[in-house]
Amino acid sequence: MTRLARQPALAALPAAADVLELSKPITWFPPMWAFGCGVLASGQPVAGKVLLLVAGVALTGPLVCGTSQMVNDWFDRHVDAINEPARPIPSGRIAGQWGLALACLGTLFSLALAATMGSIVLVATAAALLSAWAYSAPPMRLKRSGLWGPLAVGLSYESLSWLTGSAVLLGHLPSLPNLQVLLFYGLGAWGIMTLNDFKAVEGDRATGIRSLPAEVGVRPAVLLACSAMAAAQVAVILVLLGQGLTKTALVIGGSLLLQLACMNRLSRDPKALAPWYNGTGVTLYVLGMVAAAIGLGSLS
């Protein structure tokens, strides 16, 4: 059995490449995408605001999301020492207490940057960071719950990032329809996050992680995940129709119909087809986010 090497708290400064790996750049895309949707939904011109937008993308992606990955890897370091010993922390490339220190520094830098971008952005950033720590760190460790874990991630990645994008340009809270849409997409993302749990059902059951597939079984879990994604988009369509955005609602409705076809295939073998669905159904979901954002932006 591979074990996490015991190392002194005072250790060599980690290499930049190892810090980058620890922050998992591949995970930055969803919150940065949602930030962009928030920018579009604000309906505000972006000319002359390039630096502000770059700062917002950096905040939601490398800083907040990257920090959440650091927090997760630090509190999972003993498990990773067995399952993924090549990861930066268990391998000793990020030694001693540097993993925790980097997570704390990322939290502080994120809050400092958010504070320069307005009170709404600061509150949204603080909520996302609090969610990240609660997801991974004891005693809450929301990741052990099939309900609260995916919900925390979905709301952070989608809703709070979207809110940040709108607030950066508006300087205040966005309109009620904007808030409703960003909330629904975040809630629907619970289903997307649940799909990631299908690959580790046996391991979750063995280690006591109460993921939805481990708790209720694969078949019921996929039905619940798909229902959440579909219901969220139906709610978005109703909001858009209420604002007279019929064409936008039709686009999202068409996308949902295609997703339902993909969901039907997914339900046949969720464990094997979850990666395929991430490339098809989830892609349609996030493209619908852009359509909704453009529609909302046209109201301004």
Short mmCIF file of the C-alpha atoms (twelve columns), coordinates in Angstrom:
data_MODEL
# 
_entry.id   MODEL 
# 
loop_
_atom_site.group_PDB 
_atom_site.id 
_atom_site.type_symbol 
_atom_site.label_atom_id 
_atom_site.label_alt_id 
_atom_site.label_comp_id 
_atom_site.label_asym_id 
_atom_site.label_seq_id 
_atom_site.Cartn_x 
_atom_site.Cartn_y 
_atom_site.Cartn_z 
_atom_site.pdbx_PDB_model_num 
ATOM 1   C CA . MET A 1   0.000   0.000  0.000   1 
ATOM 2   C CA . THR A 2   1.289   3.429  -0.963  1 
ATOM 3   C CA . ARG A 3   1.365   5.834  1.953   1 
ATOM 4   C CA . LEU A 4   1.579   9.582  2.191   1 
ATOM 5   C CA . ALA A 5   5.156   10.386 3.118   1 
ATOM 6   C CA . ARG A 6   5.579   12.152 6.444   1 
ATOM 7   C CA . GLN A 7   7.318   15.415 5.790   1 
ATOM 8   C CA . PRO A 8   8.218   18.405 7.940   1 
ATOM 9   C CA . ALA A 9   5.900   21.401 7.965   1 
ATOM 10  C CA . LEU A 10  8.798   23.554 6.712   1 
ATOM 11  C CA . ALA A 11  9.445   22.272 3.181   1 
ATOM 12  C CA . ALA A 12  10.905  23.536 -0.062  1 
ATOM 13  C CA . LEU A 13  8.869   26.006 -2.098  1 
ATOM 14  C CA . PRO A 14  6.903   23.952 -4.658  1 
ATOM 15  C CA . ALA A 15  7.533   24.359 -8.371  1 
ATOM 16  C CA . ALA A 16  5.112   26.494 -10.354 1 
ATOM 17  C CA . ALA A 17  4.245   23.544 -12.603 1 
ATOM 18  C CA . ASP A 18  3.243   21.468 -9.577  1 
ATOM 19  C CA . VAL A 19  1.091   24.283 -8.184  1 
ATOM 20  C CA . LEU A 20  -0.614  24.583 -11.565 1 
ATOM 21  C CA . GLU A 21  -1.263  20.847 -11.626 1 
ATOM 22  C CA . LEU A 22  -2.700  21.011 -8.113  1 
ATOM 23  C CA . SER A 23  -5.206  23.649 -9.234  1 
ATOM 24  C CA . LYS A 24  -6.461  21.389 -12.083 1 
ATOM 25  C CA . PRO A 25  -6.843  23.864 -14.984 1 
ATOM 26  C CA . ILE A 26  -9.261  21.520 -16.774 1 
ATOM 27  C CA . THR A 27  -11.849 22.305 -14.078 1 
ATOM 28  C CA . TRP A 28  -11.688 26.067 -14.640 1 
ATOM 29  C CA . PHE A 29  -13.791 26.011 -17.789 1 
ATOM 30  C CA . PRO A 30  -17.325 25.688 -16.285 1 
ATOM 31  C CA . PRO A 31  -17.113 28.717 -13.968 1 
ATOM 32  C CA . MET A 32  -15.358 30.818 -16.624 1 
ATOM 33  C CA . TRP A 33  -18.103 29.866 -19.097 1 
ATOM 34  C CA . ALA A 34  -20.775 30.847 -16.583 1 
ATOM 35  C CA . PHE A 35  -18.954 34.133 -15.947 1 
ATOM 36  C CA . GLY A 36  -19.129 34.834 -19.675 1 
ATOM 37  C CA . CYS A 37  -22.849 34.078 -19.629 1 
ATOM 38  C CA . GLY A 38  -23.264 36.581 -16.832 1 
ATOM 39  C CA . VAL A 39  -21.445 39.199 -18.886 1 
ATOM 40  C CA . LEU A 40  -23.758 38.571 -21.849 1 
ATOM 41  C CA . ALA A 41  -26.856 38.587 -19.642 1 
ATOM 42  C CA . SER A 42  -25.937 41.999 -18.226 1 
ATOM 43  C CA . GLY A 43  -26.536 43.550 -21.624 1 
ATOM 44  C CA . GLN A 44  -23.753 46.050 -20.969 1 
ATOM 45  C CA . PRO A 45  -21.097 47.045 -23.521 1 
ATOM 46  C CA . VAL A 46  -17.676 45.535 -22.903 1 
ATOM 47  C CA . ALA A 47  -15.676 48.045 -24.926 1 
ATOM 48  C CA . GLY A 48  -12.914 49.518 -22.814 1 
ATOM 49  C CA . LYS A 49  -13.435 46.947 -20.044 1 
ATOM 50  C CA . VAL A 50  -10.985 44.287 -21.182 1 
ATOM 51  C CA . LEU A 51  -8.900  44.393 -18.002 1 
ATOM 52  C CA . LEU A 52  -12.023 44.121 -15.865 1 
ATOM 53  C CA . LEU A 53  -13.191 41.101 -17.815 1 
ATOM 54  C CA . VAL A 54  -9.772  39.452 -17.655 1 
ATOM 55  C CA . ALA A 55  -9.787  39.987 -13.898 1 
ATOM 56  C CA . GLY A 56  -13.245 38.408 -13.665 1 
ATOM 57  C CA . VAL A 57  -12.214 35.369 -15.676 1 
ATOM 58  C CA . ALA A 58  -9.102  34.999 -13.525 1 
ATOM 59  C CA . LEU A 59  -11.188 35.308 -10.382 1 
ATOM 60  C CA . THR A 60  -13.775 32.656 -11.269 1 
ATOM 61  C CA . GLY A 61  -11.363 30.227 -12.927 1 
ATOM 62  C CA . PRO A 62  -7.733  30.069 -11.728 1 
ATOM 63  C CA . LEU A 63  -8.362  31.716 -8.366  1 
ATOM 64  C CA . VAL A 64  -11.686 30.532 -6.928  1 
ATOM 65  C CA . CYS A 65  -12.011 27.267 -8.836  1 
ATOM 66  C CA . GLY A 66  -8.271  26.575 -8.622  1 
ATOM 67  C CA . THR A 67  -8.358  27.207 -4.890  1 
ATOM 68  C CA . SER A 68  -11.284 24.822 -4.484  1 
ATOM 69  C CA . GLN A 69  -9.199  22.100 -6.141  1 
ATOM 70  C CA . MET A 70  -6.293  22.796 -3.796  1 
ATOM 71  C CA . VAL A 71  -8.597  22.567 -0.783  1 
ATOM 72  C CA . ASN A 72  -10.009 19.300 -2.060  1 
ATOM 73  C CA . ASP A 73  -6.599  17.742 -2.704  1 
ATOM 74  C CA . TRP A 74  -5.301  18.763 0.709   1 
ATOM 75  C CA . PHE A 75  -8.153  17.131 2.599   1 
ATOM 76  C CA . ASP A 76  -8.079  14.095 0.291   1 
ATOM 77  C CA . ARG A 77  -4.316  13.650 0.492   1 
ATOM 78  C CA . HIS A 78  -4.441  10.411 2.473   1 
ATOM 79  C CA . VAL A 79  -6.932  8.843  0.069   1 
ATOM 80  C CA . ASP A 80  -4.908  10.076 -2.924  1 
ATOM 81  C CA . ALA A 81  -1.804  8.487  -1.384  1 
ATOM 82  C CA . ILE A 82  -3.512  5.142  -2.015  1 
ATOM 83  C CA . ASN A 83  -5.491  5.786  -5.203  1 
ATOM 84  C CA . GLU A 84  -3.465  8.517  -6.958  1 
ATOM 85  C CA . PRO A 85  0.031   8.538  -5.423  1 
ATOM 86  C CA . ALA A 86  1.435   10.548 -8.352  1 
ATOM 87  C CA . ARG A 87  -0.647  13.610 -7.424  1 
ATOM 88  C CA . PRO A 88  1.445   16.638 -6.298  1 
ATOM 89  C CA . ILE A 89  0.767   16.309 -2.562  1 
ATOM 90  C CA . PRO A 90  1.060   12.540 -1.937  1 
ATOM 91  C CA . SER A 91  4.049   12.313 -4.280  1 
ATOM 92  C CA . GLY A 92  5.916   14.872 -2.163  1 
ATOM 93  C CA . ARG A 93  6.293   17.381 -4.987  1 
ATOM 94  C CA . ILE A 94  4.196   19.740 -2.853  1 
ATOM 95  C CA . ALA A 95  5.556   18.826 0.541   1 
ATOM 96  C CA . GLY A 96  4.902   19.610 4.177   1 
ATOM 97  C CA . GLN A 97  2.065   22.054 4.795   1 
ATOM 98  C CA . TRP A 98  2.382   23.771 1.422   1 
ATOM 99  C CA . GLY A 99  -0.857  22.229 0.157   1 
ATOM 100 C CA . LEU A 100 -2.831  23.854 2.957   1 
ATOM 101 C CA . ALA A 101 -0.842  27.073 2.683   1 
ATOM 102 C CA . LEU A 102 -1.580  27.356 -1.036  1 
ATOM 103 C CA . ALA A 103 -5.286  26.788 -0.406  1 
ATOM 104 C CA . CYS A 104 -5.278  29.555 2.217   1 
ATOM 105 C CA . LEU A 105 -3.310  31.922 -0.010  1 
ATOM 106 C CA . GLY A 106 -5.668  31.258 -2.903  1 
ATOM 107 C CA . THR A 107 -8.602  32.077 -0.651  1 
ATOM 108 C CA . LEU A 108 -7.047  35.354 0.469   1 
ATOM 109 C CA . PHE A 109 -5.988  36.420 -3.047  1 
ATOM 110 C CA . SER A 110 -9.471  35.630 -4.383  1 
ATOM 111 C CA . LEU A 111 -11.137 37.743 -1.720  1 
ATOM 112 C CA . ALA A 112 -8.660  40.577 -2.226  1 
ATOM 113 C CA . LEU A 113 -9.292  40.723 -5.974  1 
ATOM 114 C CA . ALA A 114 -13.063 40.414 -5.509  1 
ATOM 115 C CA . ALA A 115 -13.022 43.320 -3.072  1 
ATOM 116 C CA . THR A 116 -11.737 45.595 -5.842  1 
ATOM 117 C CA . MET A 117 -14.664 44.624 -8.079  1 
ATOM 118 C CA . GLY A 118 -17.580 45.638 -5.892  1 
ATOM 119 C CA . SER A 119 -19.569 44.369 -2.928  1 
ATOM 120 C CA . ILE A 120 -21.743 41.963 -4.947  1 
ATOM 121 C CA . VAL A 121 -18.693 40.285 -6.456  1 
ATOM 122 C CA . LEU A 122 -17.083 40.062 -3.025  1 
ATOM 123 C CA . VAL A 123 -20.152 38.410 -1.500  1 
ATOM 124 C CA . ALA A 124 -20.458 35.961 -4.412  1 
ATOM 125 C CA . THR A 125 -16.767 35.102 -4.165  1 
ATOM 126 C CA . ALA A 126 -16.937 34.625 -0.405  1 
ATOM 127 C CA . ALA A 127 -19.949 32.330 -0.835  1 
ATOM 128 C CA . ALA A 128 -18.131 30.264 -3.471  1 
ATOM 129 C CA . LEU A 129 -15.029 29.920 -1.300  1 
ATOM 130 C CA . LEU A 130 -17.070 29.021 1.775   1 
ATOM 131 C CA . SER A 131 -18.785 26.367 -0.321  1 
ATOM 132 C CA . ALA A 132 -15.400 25.031 -1.484  1 
ATOM 133 C CA . TRP A 133 -14.096 24.645 2.059   1 
ATOM 134 C CA . ALA A 134 -17.383 23.148 3.286   1 
ATOM 135 C CA . TYR A 135 -17.338 20.687 0.379   1 
ATOM 136 C CA . SER A 136 -13.939 19.229 1.244   1 
ATOM 137 C CA . ALA A 137 -13.042 20.067 4.834   1 
ATOM 138 C CA . PRO A 138 -14.311 18.386 7.980   1 
ATOM 139 C CA . PRO A 139 -16.550 18.519 9.825   1 
ATOM 140 C CA . MET A 140 -19.029 19.378 7.043   1 
ATOM 141 C CA . ARG A 141 -17.315 17.613 4.127   1 
ATOM 142 C CA . LEU A 142 -20.322 18.023 1.855   1 
ATOM 143 C CA . LYS A 143 -18.727 15.804 -0.777  1 
ATOM 144 C CA . ARG A 144 -19.862 12.804 1.265   1 
ATOM 145 C CA . SER A 145 -23.487 13.705 0.513   1 
ATOM 146 C CA . GLY A 146 -25.137 12.894 -2.803  1 
ATOM 147 C CA . LEU A 147 -27.456 15.856 -2.319  1 
ATOM 148 C CA . TRP A 148 -25.440 18.673 -0.784  1 
ATOM 149 C CA . GLY A 149 -22.085 17.984 -2.442  1 
ATOM 150 C CA . PRO A 150 -23.187 18.238 -6.090  1 
ATOM 151 C CA . LEU A 151 -25.546 21.081 -5.190  1 
ATOM 152 C CA . ALA A 152 -22.748 23.129 -3.633  1 
ATOM 153 C CA . VAL A 153 -20.543 22.627 -6.690  1 
ATOM 154 C CA . GLY A 154 -23.331 23.351 -9.178  1 
ATOM 155 C CA . LEU A 155 -24.371 26.583 -7.506  1 
ATOM 156 C CA . SER A 156 -20.759 27.729 -7.153  1 
ATOM 157 C CA . TYR A 157 -19.641 26.871 -10.673 1 
ATOM 158 C CA . GLU A 158 -22.746 28.108 -12.480 1 
ATOM 159 C CA . SER A 159 -24.908 30.467 -10.394 1 
ATOM 160 C CA . LEU A 160 -22.264 32.393 -8.456  1 
ATOM 161 C CA . SER A 161 -19.951 32.683 -11.468 1 
ATOM 162 C CA . TRP A 162 -22.829 33.950 -13.630 1 
ATOM 163 C CA . LEU A 163 -23.763 36.428 -10.901 1 
ATOM 164 C CA . THR A 164 -20.169 37.632 -10.811 1 
ATOM 165 C CA . GLY A 165 -20.129 38.208 -14.565 1 
ATOM 166 C CA . SER A 166 -23.286 40.315 -14.459 1 
ATOM 167 C CA . ALA A 167 -22.332 42.219 -11.329 1 
ATOM 168 C CA . VAL A 168 -18.882 43.110 -12.685 1 
ATOM 169 C CA . LEU A 169 -20.425 45.096 -15.518 1 
ATOM 170 C CA . LEU A 170 -23.582 46.329 -13.815 1 
ATOM 171 C CA . GLY A 171 -22.064 47.343 -10.501 1 
ATOM 172 C CA . HIS A 172 -25.198 46.088 -8.743  1 
ATOM 173 C CA . LEU A 173 -27.484 43.063 -8.593  1 
ATOM 174 C CA . PRO A 174 -28.870 41.998 -11.971 1 
ATOM 175 C CA . SER A 175 -32.577 41.947 -12.784 1 
ATOM 176 C CA . LEU A 176 -34.946 39.408 -11.243 1 
ATOM 177 C CA . PRO A 177 -35.248 37.351 -14.469 1 
ATOM 178 C CA . ASN A 178 -31.441 37.208 -14.649 1 
ATOM 179 C CA . LEU A 179 -31.275 36.041 -11.026 1 
ATOM 180 C CA . GLN A 180 -33.953 33.437 -11.645 1 
ATOM 181 C CA . VAL A 181 -32.208 32.019 -14.702 1 
ATOM 182 C CA . LEU A 182 -28.772 31.839 -13.086 1 
ATOM 183 C CA . LEU A 183 -30.294 30.093 -10.064 1 
ATOM 184 C CA . PHE A 184 -32.120 27.523 -12.185 1 
ATOM 185 C CA . TYR A 185 -29.015 26.702 -14.205 1 
ATOM 186 C CA . GLY A 186 -27.059 26.245 -10.981 1 
ATOM 187 C CA . LEU A 187 -29.722 23.934 -9.566  1 
ATOM 188 C CA . GLY A 188 -29.803 21.945 -12.798 1 
ATOM 189 C CA . ALA A 189 -26.035 21.535 -12.613 1 
ATOM 190 C CA . TRP A 190 -26.670 19.285 -9.588  1 
ATOM 191 C CA . GLY A 191 -27.592 16.660 -12.152 1 
ATOM 192 C CA . ILE A 192 -24.419 17.260 -14.151 1 
ATOM 193 C CA . MET A 193 -22.266 16.907 -11.045 1 
ATOM 194 C CA . THR A 194 -24.111 13.710 -10.097 1 
ATOM 195 C CA . LEU A 195 -23.088 12.145 -13.409 1 
ATOM 196 C CA . ASN A 196 -19.476 12.271 -12.239 1 
ATOM 197 C CA . ASP A 197 -20.328 9.872  -9.411  1 
ATOM 198 C CA . PHE A 198 -21.321 6.966  -11.650 1 
ATOM 199 C CA . LYS A 199 -17.714 5.971  -12.288 1 
ATOM 200 C CA . ALA A 200 -16.947 5.318  -8.625  1 
ATOM 201 C CA . VAL A 201 -20.046 3.654  -7.156  1 
ATOM 202 C CA . GLU A 202 -18.224 0.666  -5.675  1 
ATOM 203 C CA . GLY A 203 -15.436 2.801  -4.246  1 
ATOM 204 C CA . ASP A 204 -17.921 5.270  -2.746  1 
ATOM 205 C CA . ARG A 205 -19.813 2.475  -1.030  1 
ATOM 206 C CA . ALA A 206 -16.594 0.969  0.305   1 
ATOM 207 C CA . THR A 207 -15.346 4.286  1.725   1 
ATOM 208 C CA . GLY A 208 -18.648 5.544  3.093   1 
ATOM 209 C CA . ILE A 209 -19.166 8.355  0.586   1 
ATOM 210 C CA . ARG A 210 -22.912 8.731  0.193   1 
ATOM 211 C CA . SER A 211 -23.038 9.718  -3.472  1 
ATOM 212 C CA . LEU A 212 -26.457 9.459  -5.047  1 
ATOM 213 C CA . PRO A 213 -25.679 6.357  -7.168  1 
ATOM 214 C CA . ALA A 214 -24.151 4.659  -4.129  1 
ATOM 215 C CA . GLU A 215 -27.187 5.470  -1.986  1 
ATOM 216 C CA . VAL A 216 -30.137 4.797  -4.288  1 
ATOM 217 C CA . GLY A 217 -28.607 2.774  -7.100  1 
ATOM 218 C CA . VAL A 218 -27.424 3.695  -10.573 1 
ATOM 219 C CA . ARG A 219 -30.775 3.543  -12.352 1 
ATOM 220 C CA . PRO A 220 -32.737 5.758  -9.924  1 
ATOM 221 C CA . ALA A 221 -29.779 8.151  -9.693  1 
ATOM 222 C CA . VAL A 222 -29.601 8.730  -13.427 1 
ATOM 223 C CA . LEU A 223 -33.346 9.357  -13.562 1 
ATOM 224 C CA . LEU A 224 -33.077 11.935 -10.765 1 
ATOM 225 C CA . ALA A 225 -30.055 13.620 -12.369 1 
ATOM 226 C CA . CYS A 226 -31.743 13.863 -15.751 1 
ATOM 227 C CA . SER A 227 -34.970 15.110 -14.181 1 
ATOM 228 C CA . ALA A 228 -33.069 17.864 -12.381 1 
ATOM 229 C CA . MET A 229 -31.356 19.030 -15.567 1 
ATOM 230 C CA . ALA A 230 -34.586 18.961 -17.563 1 
ATOM 231 C CA . ALA A 231 -36.711 20.642 -14.877 1 
ATOM 232 C CA . ALA A 232 -34.216 23.478 -14.523 1 
ATOM 233 C CA . GLN A 233 -34.372 24.209 -18.241 1 
ATOM 234 C CA . VAL A 234 -38.170 24.082 -18.273 1 
ATOM 235 C CA . ALA A 235 -38.104 26.693 -15.505 1 
ATOM 236 C CA . VAL A 236 -35.699 28.826 -17.554 1 
ATOM 237 C CA . ILE A 237 -37.999 28.560 -20.574 1 
ATOM 238 C CA . LEU A 238 -40.945 29.757 -18.476 1 
ATOM 239 C CA . VAL A 239 -38.950 32.755 -17.228 1 
ATOM 240 C CA . LEU A 240 -37.945 33.661 -20.770 1 
ATOM 241 C CA . LEU A 241 -41.506 33.346 -22.044 1 
ATOM 242 C CA . GLY A 242 -42.620 35.618 -19.219 1 
ATOM 243 C CA . GLN A 243 -40.181 38.227 -20.525 1 
ATOM 244 C CA . GLY A 244 -41.422 37.911 -24.103 1 
ATOM 245 C CA . LEU A 245 -38.262 36.119 -25.256 1 
ATOM 246 C CA . THR A 246 -40.138 33.528 -27.294 1 
ATOM 247 C CA . LYS A 247 -37.386 32.834 -29.817 1 
ATOM 248 C CA . THR A 248 -34.810 32.294 -27.101 1 
ATOM 249 C CA . ALA A 249 -37.226 29.987 -25.259 1 
ATOM 250 C CA . LEU A 250 -37.724 27.979 -28.452 1 
ATOM 251 C CA . VAL A 251 -33.970 27.588 -28.913 1 
ATOM 252 C CA . ILE A 252 -33.590 26.237 -25.397 1 
ATOM 253 C CA . GLY A 253 -36.658 24.051 -25.869 1 
ATOM 254 C CA . GLY A 254 -35.132 22.540 -28.994 1 
ATOM 255 C CA . SER A 255 -31.893 21.953 -27.132 1 
ATOM 256 C CA . LEU A 256 -33.815 20.260 -24.330 1 
ATOM 257 C CA . LEU A 257 -35.529 17.915 -26.776 1 
ATOM 258 C CA . LEU A 258 -32.112 16.823 -28.070 1 
ATOM 259 C CA . GLN A 259 -30.935 16.367 -24.490 1 
ATOM 260 C CA . LEU A 260 -33.933 14.165 -23.728 1 
ATOM 261 C CA . ALA A 261 -32.905 11.899 -26.595 1 
ATOM 262 C CA . CYS A 262 -29.381 11.782 -25.158 1 
ATOM 263 C CA . MET A 263 -30.771 11.106 -21.690 1 
ATOM 264 C CA . ASN A 264 -32.744 8.168  -23.039 1 
ATOM 265 C CA . ARG A 265 -29.543 6.596  -24.323 1 
ATOM 266 C CA . LEU A 266 -27.670 7.445  -21.118 1 
ATOM 267 C CA . SER A 267 -30.255 5.618  -19.025 1 
ATOM 268 C CA . ARG A 268 -29.425 2.321  -20.751 1 
ATOM 269 C CA . ASP A 269 -25.916 2.176  -19.270 1 
ATOM 270 C CA . PRO A 270 -25.165 5.229  -17.093 1 
ATOM 271 C CA . LYS A 271 -21.743 4.058  -15.897 1 
ATOM 272 C CA . ALA A 272 -20.433 3.477  -19.401 1 
ATOM 273 C CA . LEU A 273 -22.213 6.345  -21.151 1 
ATOM 274 C CA . ALA A 274 -21.721 9.163  -18.610 1 
ATOM 275 C CA . PRO A 275 -18.538 10.410 -20.394 1 
ATOM 276 C CA . TRP A 276 -20.409 10.332 -23.707 1 
ATOM 277 C CA . TYR A 277 -23.267 12.322 -22.205 1 
ATOM 278 C CA . ASN A 278 -20.854 14.911 -20.854 1 
ATOM 279 C CA . GLY A 279 -19.766 15.538 -24.436 1 
ATOM 280 C CA . THR A 280 -23.296 15.668 -25.867 1 
ATOM 281 C CA . GLY A 281 -26.063 16.430 -23.390 1 
ATOM 282 C CA . VAL A 282 -23.978 18.647 -21.121 1 
ATOM 283 C CA . THR A 283 -22.661 20.541 -24.140 1 
ATOM 284 C CA . LEU A 284 -26.240 21.254 -25.200 1 
ATOM 285 C CA . TYR A 285 -27.022 22.379 -21.638 1 
ATOM 286 C CA . VAL A 286 -24.219 24.943 -21.520 1 
ATOM 287 C CA . LEU A 287 -24.969 26.167 -25.034 1 
ATOM 288 C CA . GLY A 288 -28.500 26.810 -23.803 1 
ATOM 289 C CA . MET A 289 -26.987 28.938 -21.040 1 
ATOM 290 C CA . VAL A 290 -25.416 31.160 -23.679 1 
ATOM 291 C CA . ALA A 291 -28.704 31.453 -25.590 1 
ATOM 292 C CA . ALA A 292 -30.518 32.425 -22.400 1 
ATOM 293 C CA . ALA A 293 -27.827 34.956 -21.513 1 
ATOM 294 C CA . ILE A 294 -28.007 36.611 -24.942 1 
ATOM 295 C CA . GLY A 295 -31.791 36.792 -24.670 1 
ATOM 296 C CA . LEU A 296 -31.642 38.369 -21.223 1 
ATOM 297 C CA . GLY A 297 -28.996 40.799 -22.392 1 
ATOM 298 C CA . SER A 298 -31.294 42.021 -25.142 1 
ATOM 299 C CA . LEU A 299 -33.748 43.260 -22.503 1 
ATOM 300 C CA . SER A 300 -31.314 45.889 -21.251 1 
# 
